[in-house]
Amino acid sequence: MTDSRVWLITGCSSGLGRAIAQEALAAGDTVVATARNVDALSELASLAPDHVTPLRLDVTNSTEIANAVQDTITWHGRIDVLVNNAGHGFIGAAEETPDAELRALLDVHVHRPIALTRAVLPHMRGRRSGAIVQMSSMGGQVVWPGFSAYCTAKFALEGYSEGLAAEVAQFGIKVLIPEPGAFRTGFAGTPLRWGTPIPDYDDVMEPLRKQIRGMDGTQPGDPVKAAAAIRAALDADNTPLRLVLGTDAYEAITARLDTLHTELDTWRATSLGTDLDPHGQAEPCP
């Protein structure tokens, strides 16, 4: 996919969504840049007025999703790349997470990317080409205290996307799951939501709260480099399913896989010992 492309990107007002849009524009592509507040897209649109179409899109609105996809096709003739990037963060122990927050996380990080994916698939399938970028996180592979709800959403998105990739490869459609670590975006800033503290969890949660509040603006990841890596992965002949971004993400995911392998090996005999016996008879229950 090296020819000029048409991108539909959610969450372009800042952060990685904005960086991905800028990377696409630098390559000479066309971007339909979306955000809930379209005024926040004015600076991005000024970078390449002939190649940026700002569009209001609240991804929690099913009608706006359908309209965004159809409008992009009407205006530009096709959608080559869908980037599901819109989202928000939440910090809180599992018991500190209200149902409304968990449902909101699952909605914006799982149900709405799925809805947008379903909306573009008939078009991409008909053209036998396209790419779907599902912005995940290192939290789609690794979980820490305080991130159980957020990581639940990212784990679910990755599971859906892995199955999707196996289904649509036959149509020439790529699926890419970027897994960024801590990048210099507004994730840890004002938009971050917090659970109401329960004192019994303070020994675990208070150090995390201090760390997160102090990291805004000091994260090690460069969004510009992440966007370039995503475009390079899409351009590759063998686009990976997952693309880990950032030293912190690489180290955390590698450590988690090492732990998983150790646990599998430790319990291997127990795992394999649950099969039926060679004669096809189950062992009697005690």
Steps between C-alpha positions, in 0.01 A plus 500: 500500500732774380266700272310805626242392755184626665503473880205522739643566847313540829625712788714741295484802726824408681745225588559196285194561283629841401853363444370223276301753299809719458707202391241409237493858373879512480482196272260685268192311613149629568361498853146522629588616850232459763443623853204578724595869483569581137651838596790308656592384148556847353877501549533153349283602204718806439804276439360372171159652424462308175567167668318528834126471550409586860193314619312495829468146627391386841585132478232416757236614248406221258342740249815714488711187443291395202501853360876541541571186301252582226607864478866401466417266214280762335762776529811303415380186323646250744642426844843340492584519870273515804672597824296434814683727742239688705492415869572604855671363809380402845699423815348312791511168679239251383282574804542874438363471146127579468293311245452820301876548458558139399216516248633829360848350455362192328278715281765742373789251479316187382143543379561818300816381321303186416213712367736707282674185379170341400402821324811506277533127436243469219680780315850358556384146426345615176825668396708204625736737678533716809649518846347526846719640777371418848684722747559288807763543770763302685198467730354268239762246606607599854288597800601701806306586817266788426470417131270198518207676330706674232694182422177300487393720208836477322523121547152470348590722204809289431306175514241633257767636268700177493193307391411772250846487344468129428159556339580791270852414381345311209354831378832684500410688819773551759441532874765672714490525879748762628587454868655828622652549840510841671511766228517877528125550456220631719402153624623569855371857502163660566287250299616206715222374726551376855315262727395611847771367734422225750754533783568125526662516155719804570819298550471382140319789340653812654850447352335440162292816529810705577690342212224564246440858615871573474558348158291735285739672263794278593406177320788348300312419180505732198160507320666610174722191500205277591300634207792439262534144632130434442520624141815292439323191633204559269737545204683176575436193287450301820313736730514369857180433690641673808749786507656575838597868532744627760774351713269482803238309303756261353652423840166462678353270235818292480501457880136399497563238231795363698277470806231328296748250357633421848150444633410278205811291550445473876146373459553305178445156654175614664378658177573193288364266766141615453449316168290185477698182566627308194192277503266795477368464851489791741649443843223448759426800714598455866 
